Structures are given as C-alpha cells and as structure tokens.
Amino acid sequence: MQNNHTKNLAFLLLATLFISTSGVLGKYIAMPPEAIILFRALFAAAFIYLFCRIKKIDLSIHSKKDKLSFLIGGFFMGAHWVTYFYALKLSNVAIGMLSMFTFPVMTALLEPFFSKQKLNGVHVLLALLVLLGVYFLVPNFSIENDEAKGILLGVFSALCYSLRNLITKKSVTNYNSSAIMLFQLIIVSVLLLPVLFFSDISNFNSQFPFLLLVALLTTAIGHTMLVNSLQNFSVSTASIIGSIQPIFGIIIAYIFINEIPNKNTYIGGSLILLTVVIESIRSKKSSKQTK
C-alpha cells in the first residue's frame, strides 16, 4: 500500500514536471497566445489519437451527458491555456505561473459543489498558504502595469483550470485518460480555428519545433498523466501537490532563458513548496486509512 502511494505520488510529480515546461515555452514561443494554443491542441490531439489507435483505446462516448461534459471541460481547458499564456507574455515565468497557482484555493472551495465530499478545512488552510505565497510575489499591486494584468489573467486562468479539473474528475472512472484528453483537445482546436484568420502566424515555420515540444511533452504526455492521476487523488489533493509546478518552472526558466527570481519570489516559492510537502504527507496518511 505504501509503495502504491509512493508510486502514485511520483507519477503525479513527474506529470507536474512535464507540465511545468509550459511556462518557459509559453514565454519563449514568438507567436500570439491564442495561436500557440491552437497549434498546441492540434498537434497534441494528433499525438494522442495515434497513441489511442496503437493501444486500441476505446474512443466511443457513452452518453449525451458525457458529450456535454467533454464540451464544457474542453472550453475551460482552452480558456485556461489562452489566459495563462497571456499572463506569461505580460509578466514573466515566475509571476505567470505563481499567479495561476491560486487554483488550489479555488479547487478546495469549489470541490464540495461537484461531489459529495465535504469542505476540508486542511485544504482551505493549505490553499490560503499558497495564496500568501503569491502575495509575496508582487506586494505592490497596480492595475496600470503589465505585471498586474498578468496576475489578473493568471488568476482567471486558475479559475478555468479548477473548473476543468472538477468537471473532468467525473469522467476518469468511465474513460481512459488519453481518450478524455483527446476529446478536450478536439474541442479546444475547433473553438480556436478562427485564429487562423485573424492572428499573426507568419513565423510558424521557425516556431514549429517549439510548438511540437509544448504539444508532445507538456500536453500529450504531461496533461494525460495528470488526468490519469485523478484516479488516485482528489482534485484538491492533486491541485495542492501540483503547486510545486511553479518551482519547477522557475528553475527551468533560470536554466534556459536566464530569468533570475527576486527575493519575494523565493519567499513565495518556499511557502508554495511547504504546502506540497504538508499535503504529500497528509494524503499519504489518508491513503493508508482508506485502504
């Protein structure tokens, strides 16, 4: 049992590491966010479709209710990605990622409305600790600067991500995680197709390798692993453990694009990392009690 929990936790952390590459790639790719997300979704959908065919994964949808669930989940996934990448463009990797990681706060508060699970006071306290970490990131808030706009978009992205995860949670017991991601990616692609007619994609050829990378590593692999981990963790637990993602992202940004965090980033990041450690220990004990 202990080995299973450790394995599941390691799987979730690896998924988080892969997803963390989105910060650097979102900042680095020289295209408008909506165009990046369109190609990200299209390429990732192609990768996952091929994987599903090779593994002979059932891609049938069982009911109209499930179709609606995938449609809504795909909409919130697309909204999350676009606003998140705008947050990265307006600010930097640290601010964009950490502001988006208010989503554990929202998830902990919203999850009781989506399941029979009662509001967990520990989750709320840990989520507030994450929020405190974000506060240390930019204590001098002004709506006039791009960093403030980036934070607001990051917070809105967090809301969309929370809703997407909570809606998706209901499908993980009845559908393969790769199939769920494929359905949602198709929705995102269809919704963003008009981007081809009004967005600047003139440098598509030069950015193609990076678009493939964000589609394969971050999306097809990382997000599919995250969806799969929802079979073993509640959305709140997965969200709070996933709060280590900005730490990974900041380290990757330092290595590849030489973004150096300031003092407040270290403080905020430390608080976020603390919540990950606490929730990892707490969820391990909870797993033992329910086995």
C-alpha positions as CSV (number, residue, x, y, z in Angstrom):
1,M,0.0,0.0,0.0
2,Q,2.8,2.4,1.0
3,N,4.6,1.5,-2.3
4,N,1.5,2.2,-4.3
5,H,1.0,5.6,-2.7
6,T,4.7,6.5,-3.3
7,K,4.4,5.3,-6.9
8,N,1.2,7.3,-7.5
9,L,2.8,10.4,-5.9
10,A,5.9,10.1,-8.0
11,F,3.7,9.7,-11.1
12,L,1.8,12.9,-10.2
13,L,5.1,14.8,-9.6
14,L,6.5,13.7,-12.9
15,A,3.3,14.9,-14.7
16,T,3.8,18.2,-12.9
17,L,7.4,18.5,-14.1
18,F,6.4,17.9,-17.7
19,I,3.5,20.4,-17.4
20,S,5.9,22.9,-15.9
21,T,7.7,23.3,-19.2
22,S,4.7,25.3,-20.4
23,G,6.0,28.4,-18.6
24,V,9.2,28.7,-20.5
25,L,7.7,27.6,-23.8
26,G,4.8,30.0,-23.4
27,K,7.1,32.9,-22.8
28,Y,9.7,31.9,-25.4
29,I,7.5,31.0,-28.5
30,A,7.2,34.1,-30.6
31,M,3.5,33.9,-31.5
32,P,0.3,35.2,-30.1
33,P,-1.0,33.1,-27.2
34,E,-4.2,32.1,-29.0
35,A,-2.2,30.8,-32.0
36,I,0.2,28.9,-29.8
37,I,-2.7,27.2,-28.1
38,L,-4.4,26.3,-31.4
39,F,-1.3,24.5,-32.7
40,R,-0.6,23.0,-29.3
41,A,-4.1,21.5,-29.2
42,L,-4.0,20.3,-32.8
43,F,-0.6,18.7,-32.6
44,A,-1.3,17.2,-29.1
45,A,-4.6,15.8,-30.4
46,A,-2.7,14.1,-33.3
47,F,-0.2,12.6,-30.9
48,I,-2.8,11.2,-28.6
49,Y,-5.0,9.9,-31.4
50,L,-2.1,7.9,-32.7
51,F,-1.4,6.6,-29.2
52,C,-5.0,5.6,-28.7
53,R,-5.1,3.7,-32.0
54,I,-1.8,1.9,-31.3
55,K,-3.1,0.9,-27.8
56,K,-6.6,0.2,-29.1
57,I,-8.2,2.5,-26.6
58,D,-12.0,2.8,-26.9
59,L,-12.8,6.3,-28.2
60,S,-16.6,6.0,-28.1
61,I,-18.6,8.4,-25.9
62,H,-21.3,6.6,-23.9
63,S,-24.0,9.3,-23.5
64,K,-25.1,12.8,-24.4
65,K,-24.3,13.9,-20.8
66,D,-20.7,12.8,-21.3
67,K,-20.5,14.7,-24.6
68,L,-21.7,17.9,-22.8
69,S,-19.1,17.2,-20.0
70,F,-16.3,17.0,-22.5
71,L,-17.5,20.1,-24.3
72,I,-17.6,22.2,-21.2
73,G,-14.3,20.7,-20.0
74,G,-12.7,21.5,-23.3
75,F,-14.0,25.0,-23.2
76,F,-12.5,25.7,-19.8
77,M,-9.2,24.0,-20.8
78,G,-8.9,26.3,-23.8
79,A,-9.8,29.4,-21.7
80,H,-7.2,28.3,-19.1
81,W,-4.4,27.9,-21.6
82,V,-5.0,31.1,-23.6
83,T,-5.3,33.4,-20.5
84,Y,-2.3,31.6,-18.9
85,F,-0.1,32.2,-21.9
86,Y,-1.2,35.9,-22.0
87,A,-0.2,36.1,-18.3
88,L,3.3,34.7,-19.2
89,K,3.7,37.2,-22.1
90,L,2.7,40.2,-20.0
91,S,4.8,39.4,-17.0
92,N,7.5,36.6,-16.6
93,V,7.5,32.9,-16.0
94,A,7.6,33.2,-12.2
95,I,4.7,35.7,-11.9
96,G,2.6,34.0,-14.6
97,M,3.0,30.6,-13.0
98,L,2.6,31.6,-9.4
99,S,-0.5,33.7,-10.0
100,M,-2.1,30.9,-11.9
101,F,-1.4,28.7,-8.9
102,T,-4.2,30.3,-6.9
103,F,-6.2,27.4,-8.5
104,P,-5.8,25.2,-5.4
105,V,-7.6,27.8,-3.4
106,M,-10.5,27.8,-5.9
107,T,-10.5,24.0,-6.2
108,A,-10.6,23.4,-2.5
109,L,-13.6,25.8,-2.2
110,L,-15.4,24.6,-5.3
111,E,-15.0,20.8,-5.0
112,P,-17.8,20.2,-2.4
113,F,-20.2,21.6,-5.0
114,F,-19.1,19.0,-7.5
115,S,-19.0,15.9,-5.3
116,K,-20.4,14.5,-2.0
117,Q,-17.1,15.4,-0.4
118,K,-17.3,17.9,2.5
119,L,-15.2,21.0,2.5
120,N,-11.9,20.0,4.0
121,G,-10.5,22.7,6.4
122,V,-6.9,21.5,5.9
123,H,-7.2,22.0,2.1
124,V,-8.5,25.5,2.7
125,L,-5.7,26.4,5.1
126,L,-3.1,25.0,2.7
127,A,-4.6,26.7,-0.3
128,L,-4.5,30.0,1.7
129,L,-0.8,29.4,2.3
130,V,-0.4,29.1,-1.5
131,L,-2.2,32.4,-1.8
132,L,0.1,34.0,0.7
133,G,3.0,32.8,-1.4
134,V,1.5,34.6,-4.4
135,Y,1.1,37.7,-2.4
136,F,4.8,37.9,-1.7
137,L,5.4,37.7,-5.4
138,V,4.1,41.1,-6.2
139,P,3.1,43.0,-3.0
140,N,2.8,46.4,-4.8
141,F,-0.2,45.8,-6.9
142,S,-1.2,48.4,-9.6
143,I,-3.6,47.8,-12.4
144,E,-1.6,50.2,-14.6
145,N,1.3,47.8,-15.2
146,D,1.6,44.7,-17.3
147,E,2.7,42.6,-14.3
148,A,-0.6,43.4,-12.6
149,K,-2.6,42.5,-15.7
150,G,-0.6,39.3,-15.9
151,I,-1.5,38.4,-12.4
152,L,-5.2,39.0,-13.0
153,L,-5.1,36.9,-16.1
154,G,-3.3,34.2,-14.2
155,V,-6.0,34.2,-11.5
156,F,-8.7,33.9,-14.1
157,S,-6.8,31.1,-15.8
158,A,-6.7,29.4,-12.4
159,L,-10.5,29.6,-12.1
160,C,-10.9,28.0,-15.6
161,Y,-8.3,25.3,-14.7
162,S,-10.1,24.4,-11.4
163,L,-13.5,24.1,-13.2
164,R,-11.9,21.9,-15.9
165,N,-10.4,19.6,-13.4
166,L,-13.5,19.3,-11.3
167,I,-15.6,18.5,-14.4
168,T,-13.0,16.0,-15.7
169,K,-12.8,14.2,-12.4
170,K,-16.3,12.7,-13.0
171,S,-15.1,11.1,-16.2
172,V,-11.9,9.4,-15.1
173,T,-13.7,6.2,-13.8
174,N,-15.5,5.6,-17.1
175,Y,-13.0,6.7,-19.7
176,N,-9.3,6.2,-20.4
177,S,-7.3,9.4,-19.5
178,S,-5.8,9.6,-23.0
179,A,-9.3,9.5,-24.5
180,I,-10.5,12.3,-22.2
181,M,-7.6,14.5,-23.2
182,L,-8.2,13.7,-26.9
183,F,-11.9,14.8,-26.6
184,Q,-11.0,18.0,-24.8
185,L,-8.2,18.8,-27.2
186,I,-10.5,18.4,-30.2
187,I,-12.9,20.9,-28.5
188,V,-10.1,23.4,-27.9
189,S,-9.0,23.1,-31.6
190,V,-12.4,23.6,-33.0
191,L,-13.1,26.6,-30.8
192,L,-9.8,28.3,-31.8
193,L,-9.9,27.6,-35.5
194,P,-11.0,31.2,-36.3
195,V,-7.5,32.2,-35.0
196,L,-6.1,31.1,-38.4
197,F,-8.0,34.1,-40.0
198,F,-7.1,36.9,-37.6
199,S,-4.0,36.0,-35.7
200,D,-0.3,36.5,-36.9
201,I,1.1,33.1,-37.7
202,S,3.7,34.3,-40.2
203,N,6.6,32.8,-38.2
204,F,5.0,29.4,-37.9
205,N,7.9,27.6,-39.6
206,S,10.6,29.0,-37.3
207,Q,8.5,28.2,-34.2
208,F,7.4,24.7,-35.3
209,P,9.9,22.7,-33.2
210,F,8.8,24.5,-30.0
211,L,5.1,24.1,-30.8
212,L,5.7,20.4,-31.2
213,L,7.5,20.3,-27.9
214,V,4.7,22.0,-26.0
215,A,2.2,19.8,-27.7
216,L,4.0,16.5,-27.0
217,L,5.9,16.9,-23.7
218,T,3.7,19.4,-21.9
219,T,0.3,18.5,-23.3
220,A,0.1,15.0,-24.7
221,I,2.3,13.4,-22.0
222,G,2.0,15.8,-19.0
223,H,-1.7,16.5,-19.0
224,T,-2.7,13.0,-19.8
225,M,-0.6,11.8,-16.8
226,L,-2.3,14.4,-14.7
227,V,-5.8,13.3,-15.7
228,N,-4.8,9.7,-15.0
229,S,-3.6,10.6,-11.5
230,L,-7.1,11.8,-10.6
231,Q,-8.0,8.2,-10.2
232,N,-5.7,8.1,-7.2
233,F,-6.1,11.6,-5.7
234,S,-8.9,14.0,-5.1
235,V,-8.8,17.1,-7.3
236,S,-7.9,19.2,-4.2
237,T,-5.0,16.9,-3.3
238,A,-3.7,16.8,-6.9
239,S,-4.0,20.6,-7.2
240,I,-2.1,21.3,-4.0
241,I,0.6,18.8,-4.7
242,G,0.8,20.2,-8.2
243,S,1.6,23.6,-6.7
244,I,5.2,22.6,-6.9
245,Q,4.9,23.3,-10.7
246,P,5.9,27.0,-10.4
247,I,9.1,25.9,-8.6
248,F,9.9,23.6,-11.4
249,G,9.0,26.3,-13.9
250,I,11.2,28.9,-12.3
251,I,14.2,26.5,-12.2
252,I,13.7,25.7,-15.9
253,A,13.3,29.4,-16.7
254,Y,16.6,30.2,-14.9
255,I,18.4,27.4,-16.8
256,F,17.1,28.1,-20.3
257,I,16.2,31.8,-20.5
258,N,18.2,33.2,-17.6
259,E,15.2,34.6,-15.6
260,I,16.5,35.2,-12.1
261,P,13.9,35.2,-9.3
262,N,13.9,38.1,-6.8
263,K,13.7,37.8,-3.0
264,N,9.9,37.9,-3.0
265,T,9.8,35.0,-5.5
266,Y,12.0,32.9,-3.2
267,I,9.7,33.6,-0.2
268,G,6.5,32.9,-2.1
269,G,8.0,29.8,-3.7
270,S,9.1,28.5,-0.4
271,L,5.5,28.8,1.0
272,I,4.1,27.0,-2.0
273,L,6.7,24.2,-1.7
274,L,5.8,23.9,2.0
275,T,2.1,23.2,1.1
276,V,3.3,20.5,-1.3
277,V,5.3,18.7,1.5
278,I,2.4,19.0,4.0
279,E,-0.2,17.8,1.6
280,S,2.0,14.9,0.4
281,I,2.4,13.7,4.0
282,R,-1.3,14.3,4.8
283,S,-2.6,12.5,1.7
284,K,-0.2,9.5,2.4
285,K,-1.8,9.1,5.8
286,S,-5.3,9.5,4.4
287,S,-4.5,6.8,1.8
288,K,-3.4,4.4,4.5
289,Q,-6.6,4.9,6.4
290,T,-8.9,4.3,3.4
291,K,-7.1,1.1,2.2
